[in-house]
Amino acid sequence: MNRKILEAFERAGGNVRLIEHAVWTYTDNGFDPNKFAEQIVRGCISEVAMMGVVHYDNPDIAWAVDTIIGNLKESYDIGKFGAPESPTRKK
């Protein structure tokens, strides 16, 4: 697992240990797989949003970014978790 996935795993209650230069992951009763999945999807949304910030002046990319973010939020019910929504772009 890469660093970002390991961090999401820990935020969801998973345990990560480095033993003899190997990364070991394990879970116990405190691990929330839904939170782990949400962390990954939020990370993907964040990466897509950054692409929109970098290419804000290109209306085609801005439209694609808004569409992708909307589809990800809808598909994975991300908008329901109380996080602030991103501001709407000016058309």
C-alpha positions in Angstrom: 0.0 0.0 0.0 1.2 3.5 -0.7 1.5 6.2 2.0 -1.9 7.8 1.3 -3.7 4.5 1.5 -1.9 3.6 4.7 -2.9 6.9 6.2 -6.6 6.4 5.2 -6.4 2.9 6.6 -5.2 4.3 10.0 -7.8 7.0 10.0 -10.4 4.3 9.6 -9.1 2.5 12.7 -6.7 0.1 11.0 -3.3 -0.7 12.5 0.0 -0.3 10.5 3.3 -1.6 11.8 6.8 -1.7 10.3 8.4 -5.0 11.2 11.8 -5.9 9.7 11.4 -3.5 6.8 8.0 -4.9 5.9 4.6 -3.1 6.4 2.1 -5.1 8.3 -1.6 -4.1 8.4 -4.3 -5.5 10.6 -7.7 -4.6 11.9 -9.6 -5.1 15.1 -13.0 -4.1 16.3 -12.3 -0.4 15.8 -11.8 -0.6 12.1 -14.6 0.9 10.0 -14.4 -0.3 6.4 -17.0 2.3 5.3 -14.8 5.1 6.6 -11.8 3.6 4.9 -13.6 3.5 1.5 -14.9 7.0 2.1 -11.3 8.3 2.8 -10.2 6.8 -0.5 -13.1 8.3 -2.5 -12.6 11.7 -0.8 -8.9 11.5 -1.8 -9.9 10.9 -5.4 -12.3 13.8 -5.4 -9.6 16.0 -4.0 -7.2 15.0 -6.8 -9.9 15.7 -9.4 -10.7 19.1 -7.7 -7.1 20.1 -7.9 -7.1 19.5 -11.6 -10.0 21.9 -11.9 -8.1 24.5 -9.9 -5.0 24.2 -12.1 -7.1 24.4 -15.3 -9.9 26.7 -14.1 -9.7 28.9 -17.2 -10.4 26.0 -19.6 -14.2 25.6 -19.7 -14.1 22.1 -21.0 -11.9 20.9 -18.1 -13.9 22.9 -15.6 -17.1 21.2 -16.9 -15.5 17.7 -16.8 -14.1 18.2 -13.3 -17.5 19.4 -12.0 -19.2 16.4 -13.7 -16.7 13.9 -12.3 -16.9 15.2 -8.8 -20.7 15.2 -8.9 -20.8 11.7 -10.2 -18.3 10.4 -7.5 -20.3 12.1 -4.7 -23.6 10.7 -6.0 -22.2 7.2 -6.7 -20.6 6.9 -3.3 -23.0 9.0 -1.2 -20.2 11.4 -0.2 -22.3 14.5 0.1 -24.2 13.0 3.1 -21.4 13.1 5.6 -21.6 16.7 6.7 -18.5 17.9 4.8 -18.8 21.3 3.2 -19.6 21.2 -0.4 -17.2 22.8 -2.8 -18.3 26.3 -4.1 -20.2 26.3 -7.4 -18.2 27.6 -10.4 -19.1 30.8 -12.1 -20.4 30.1 -15.6 
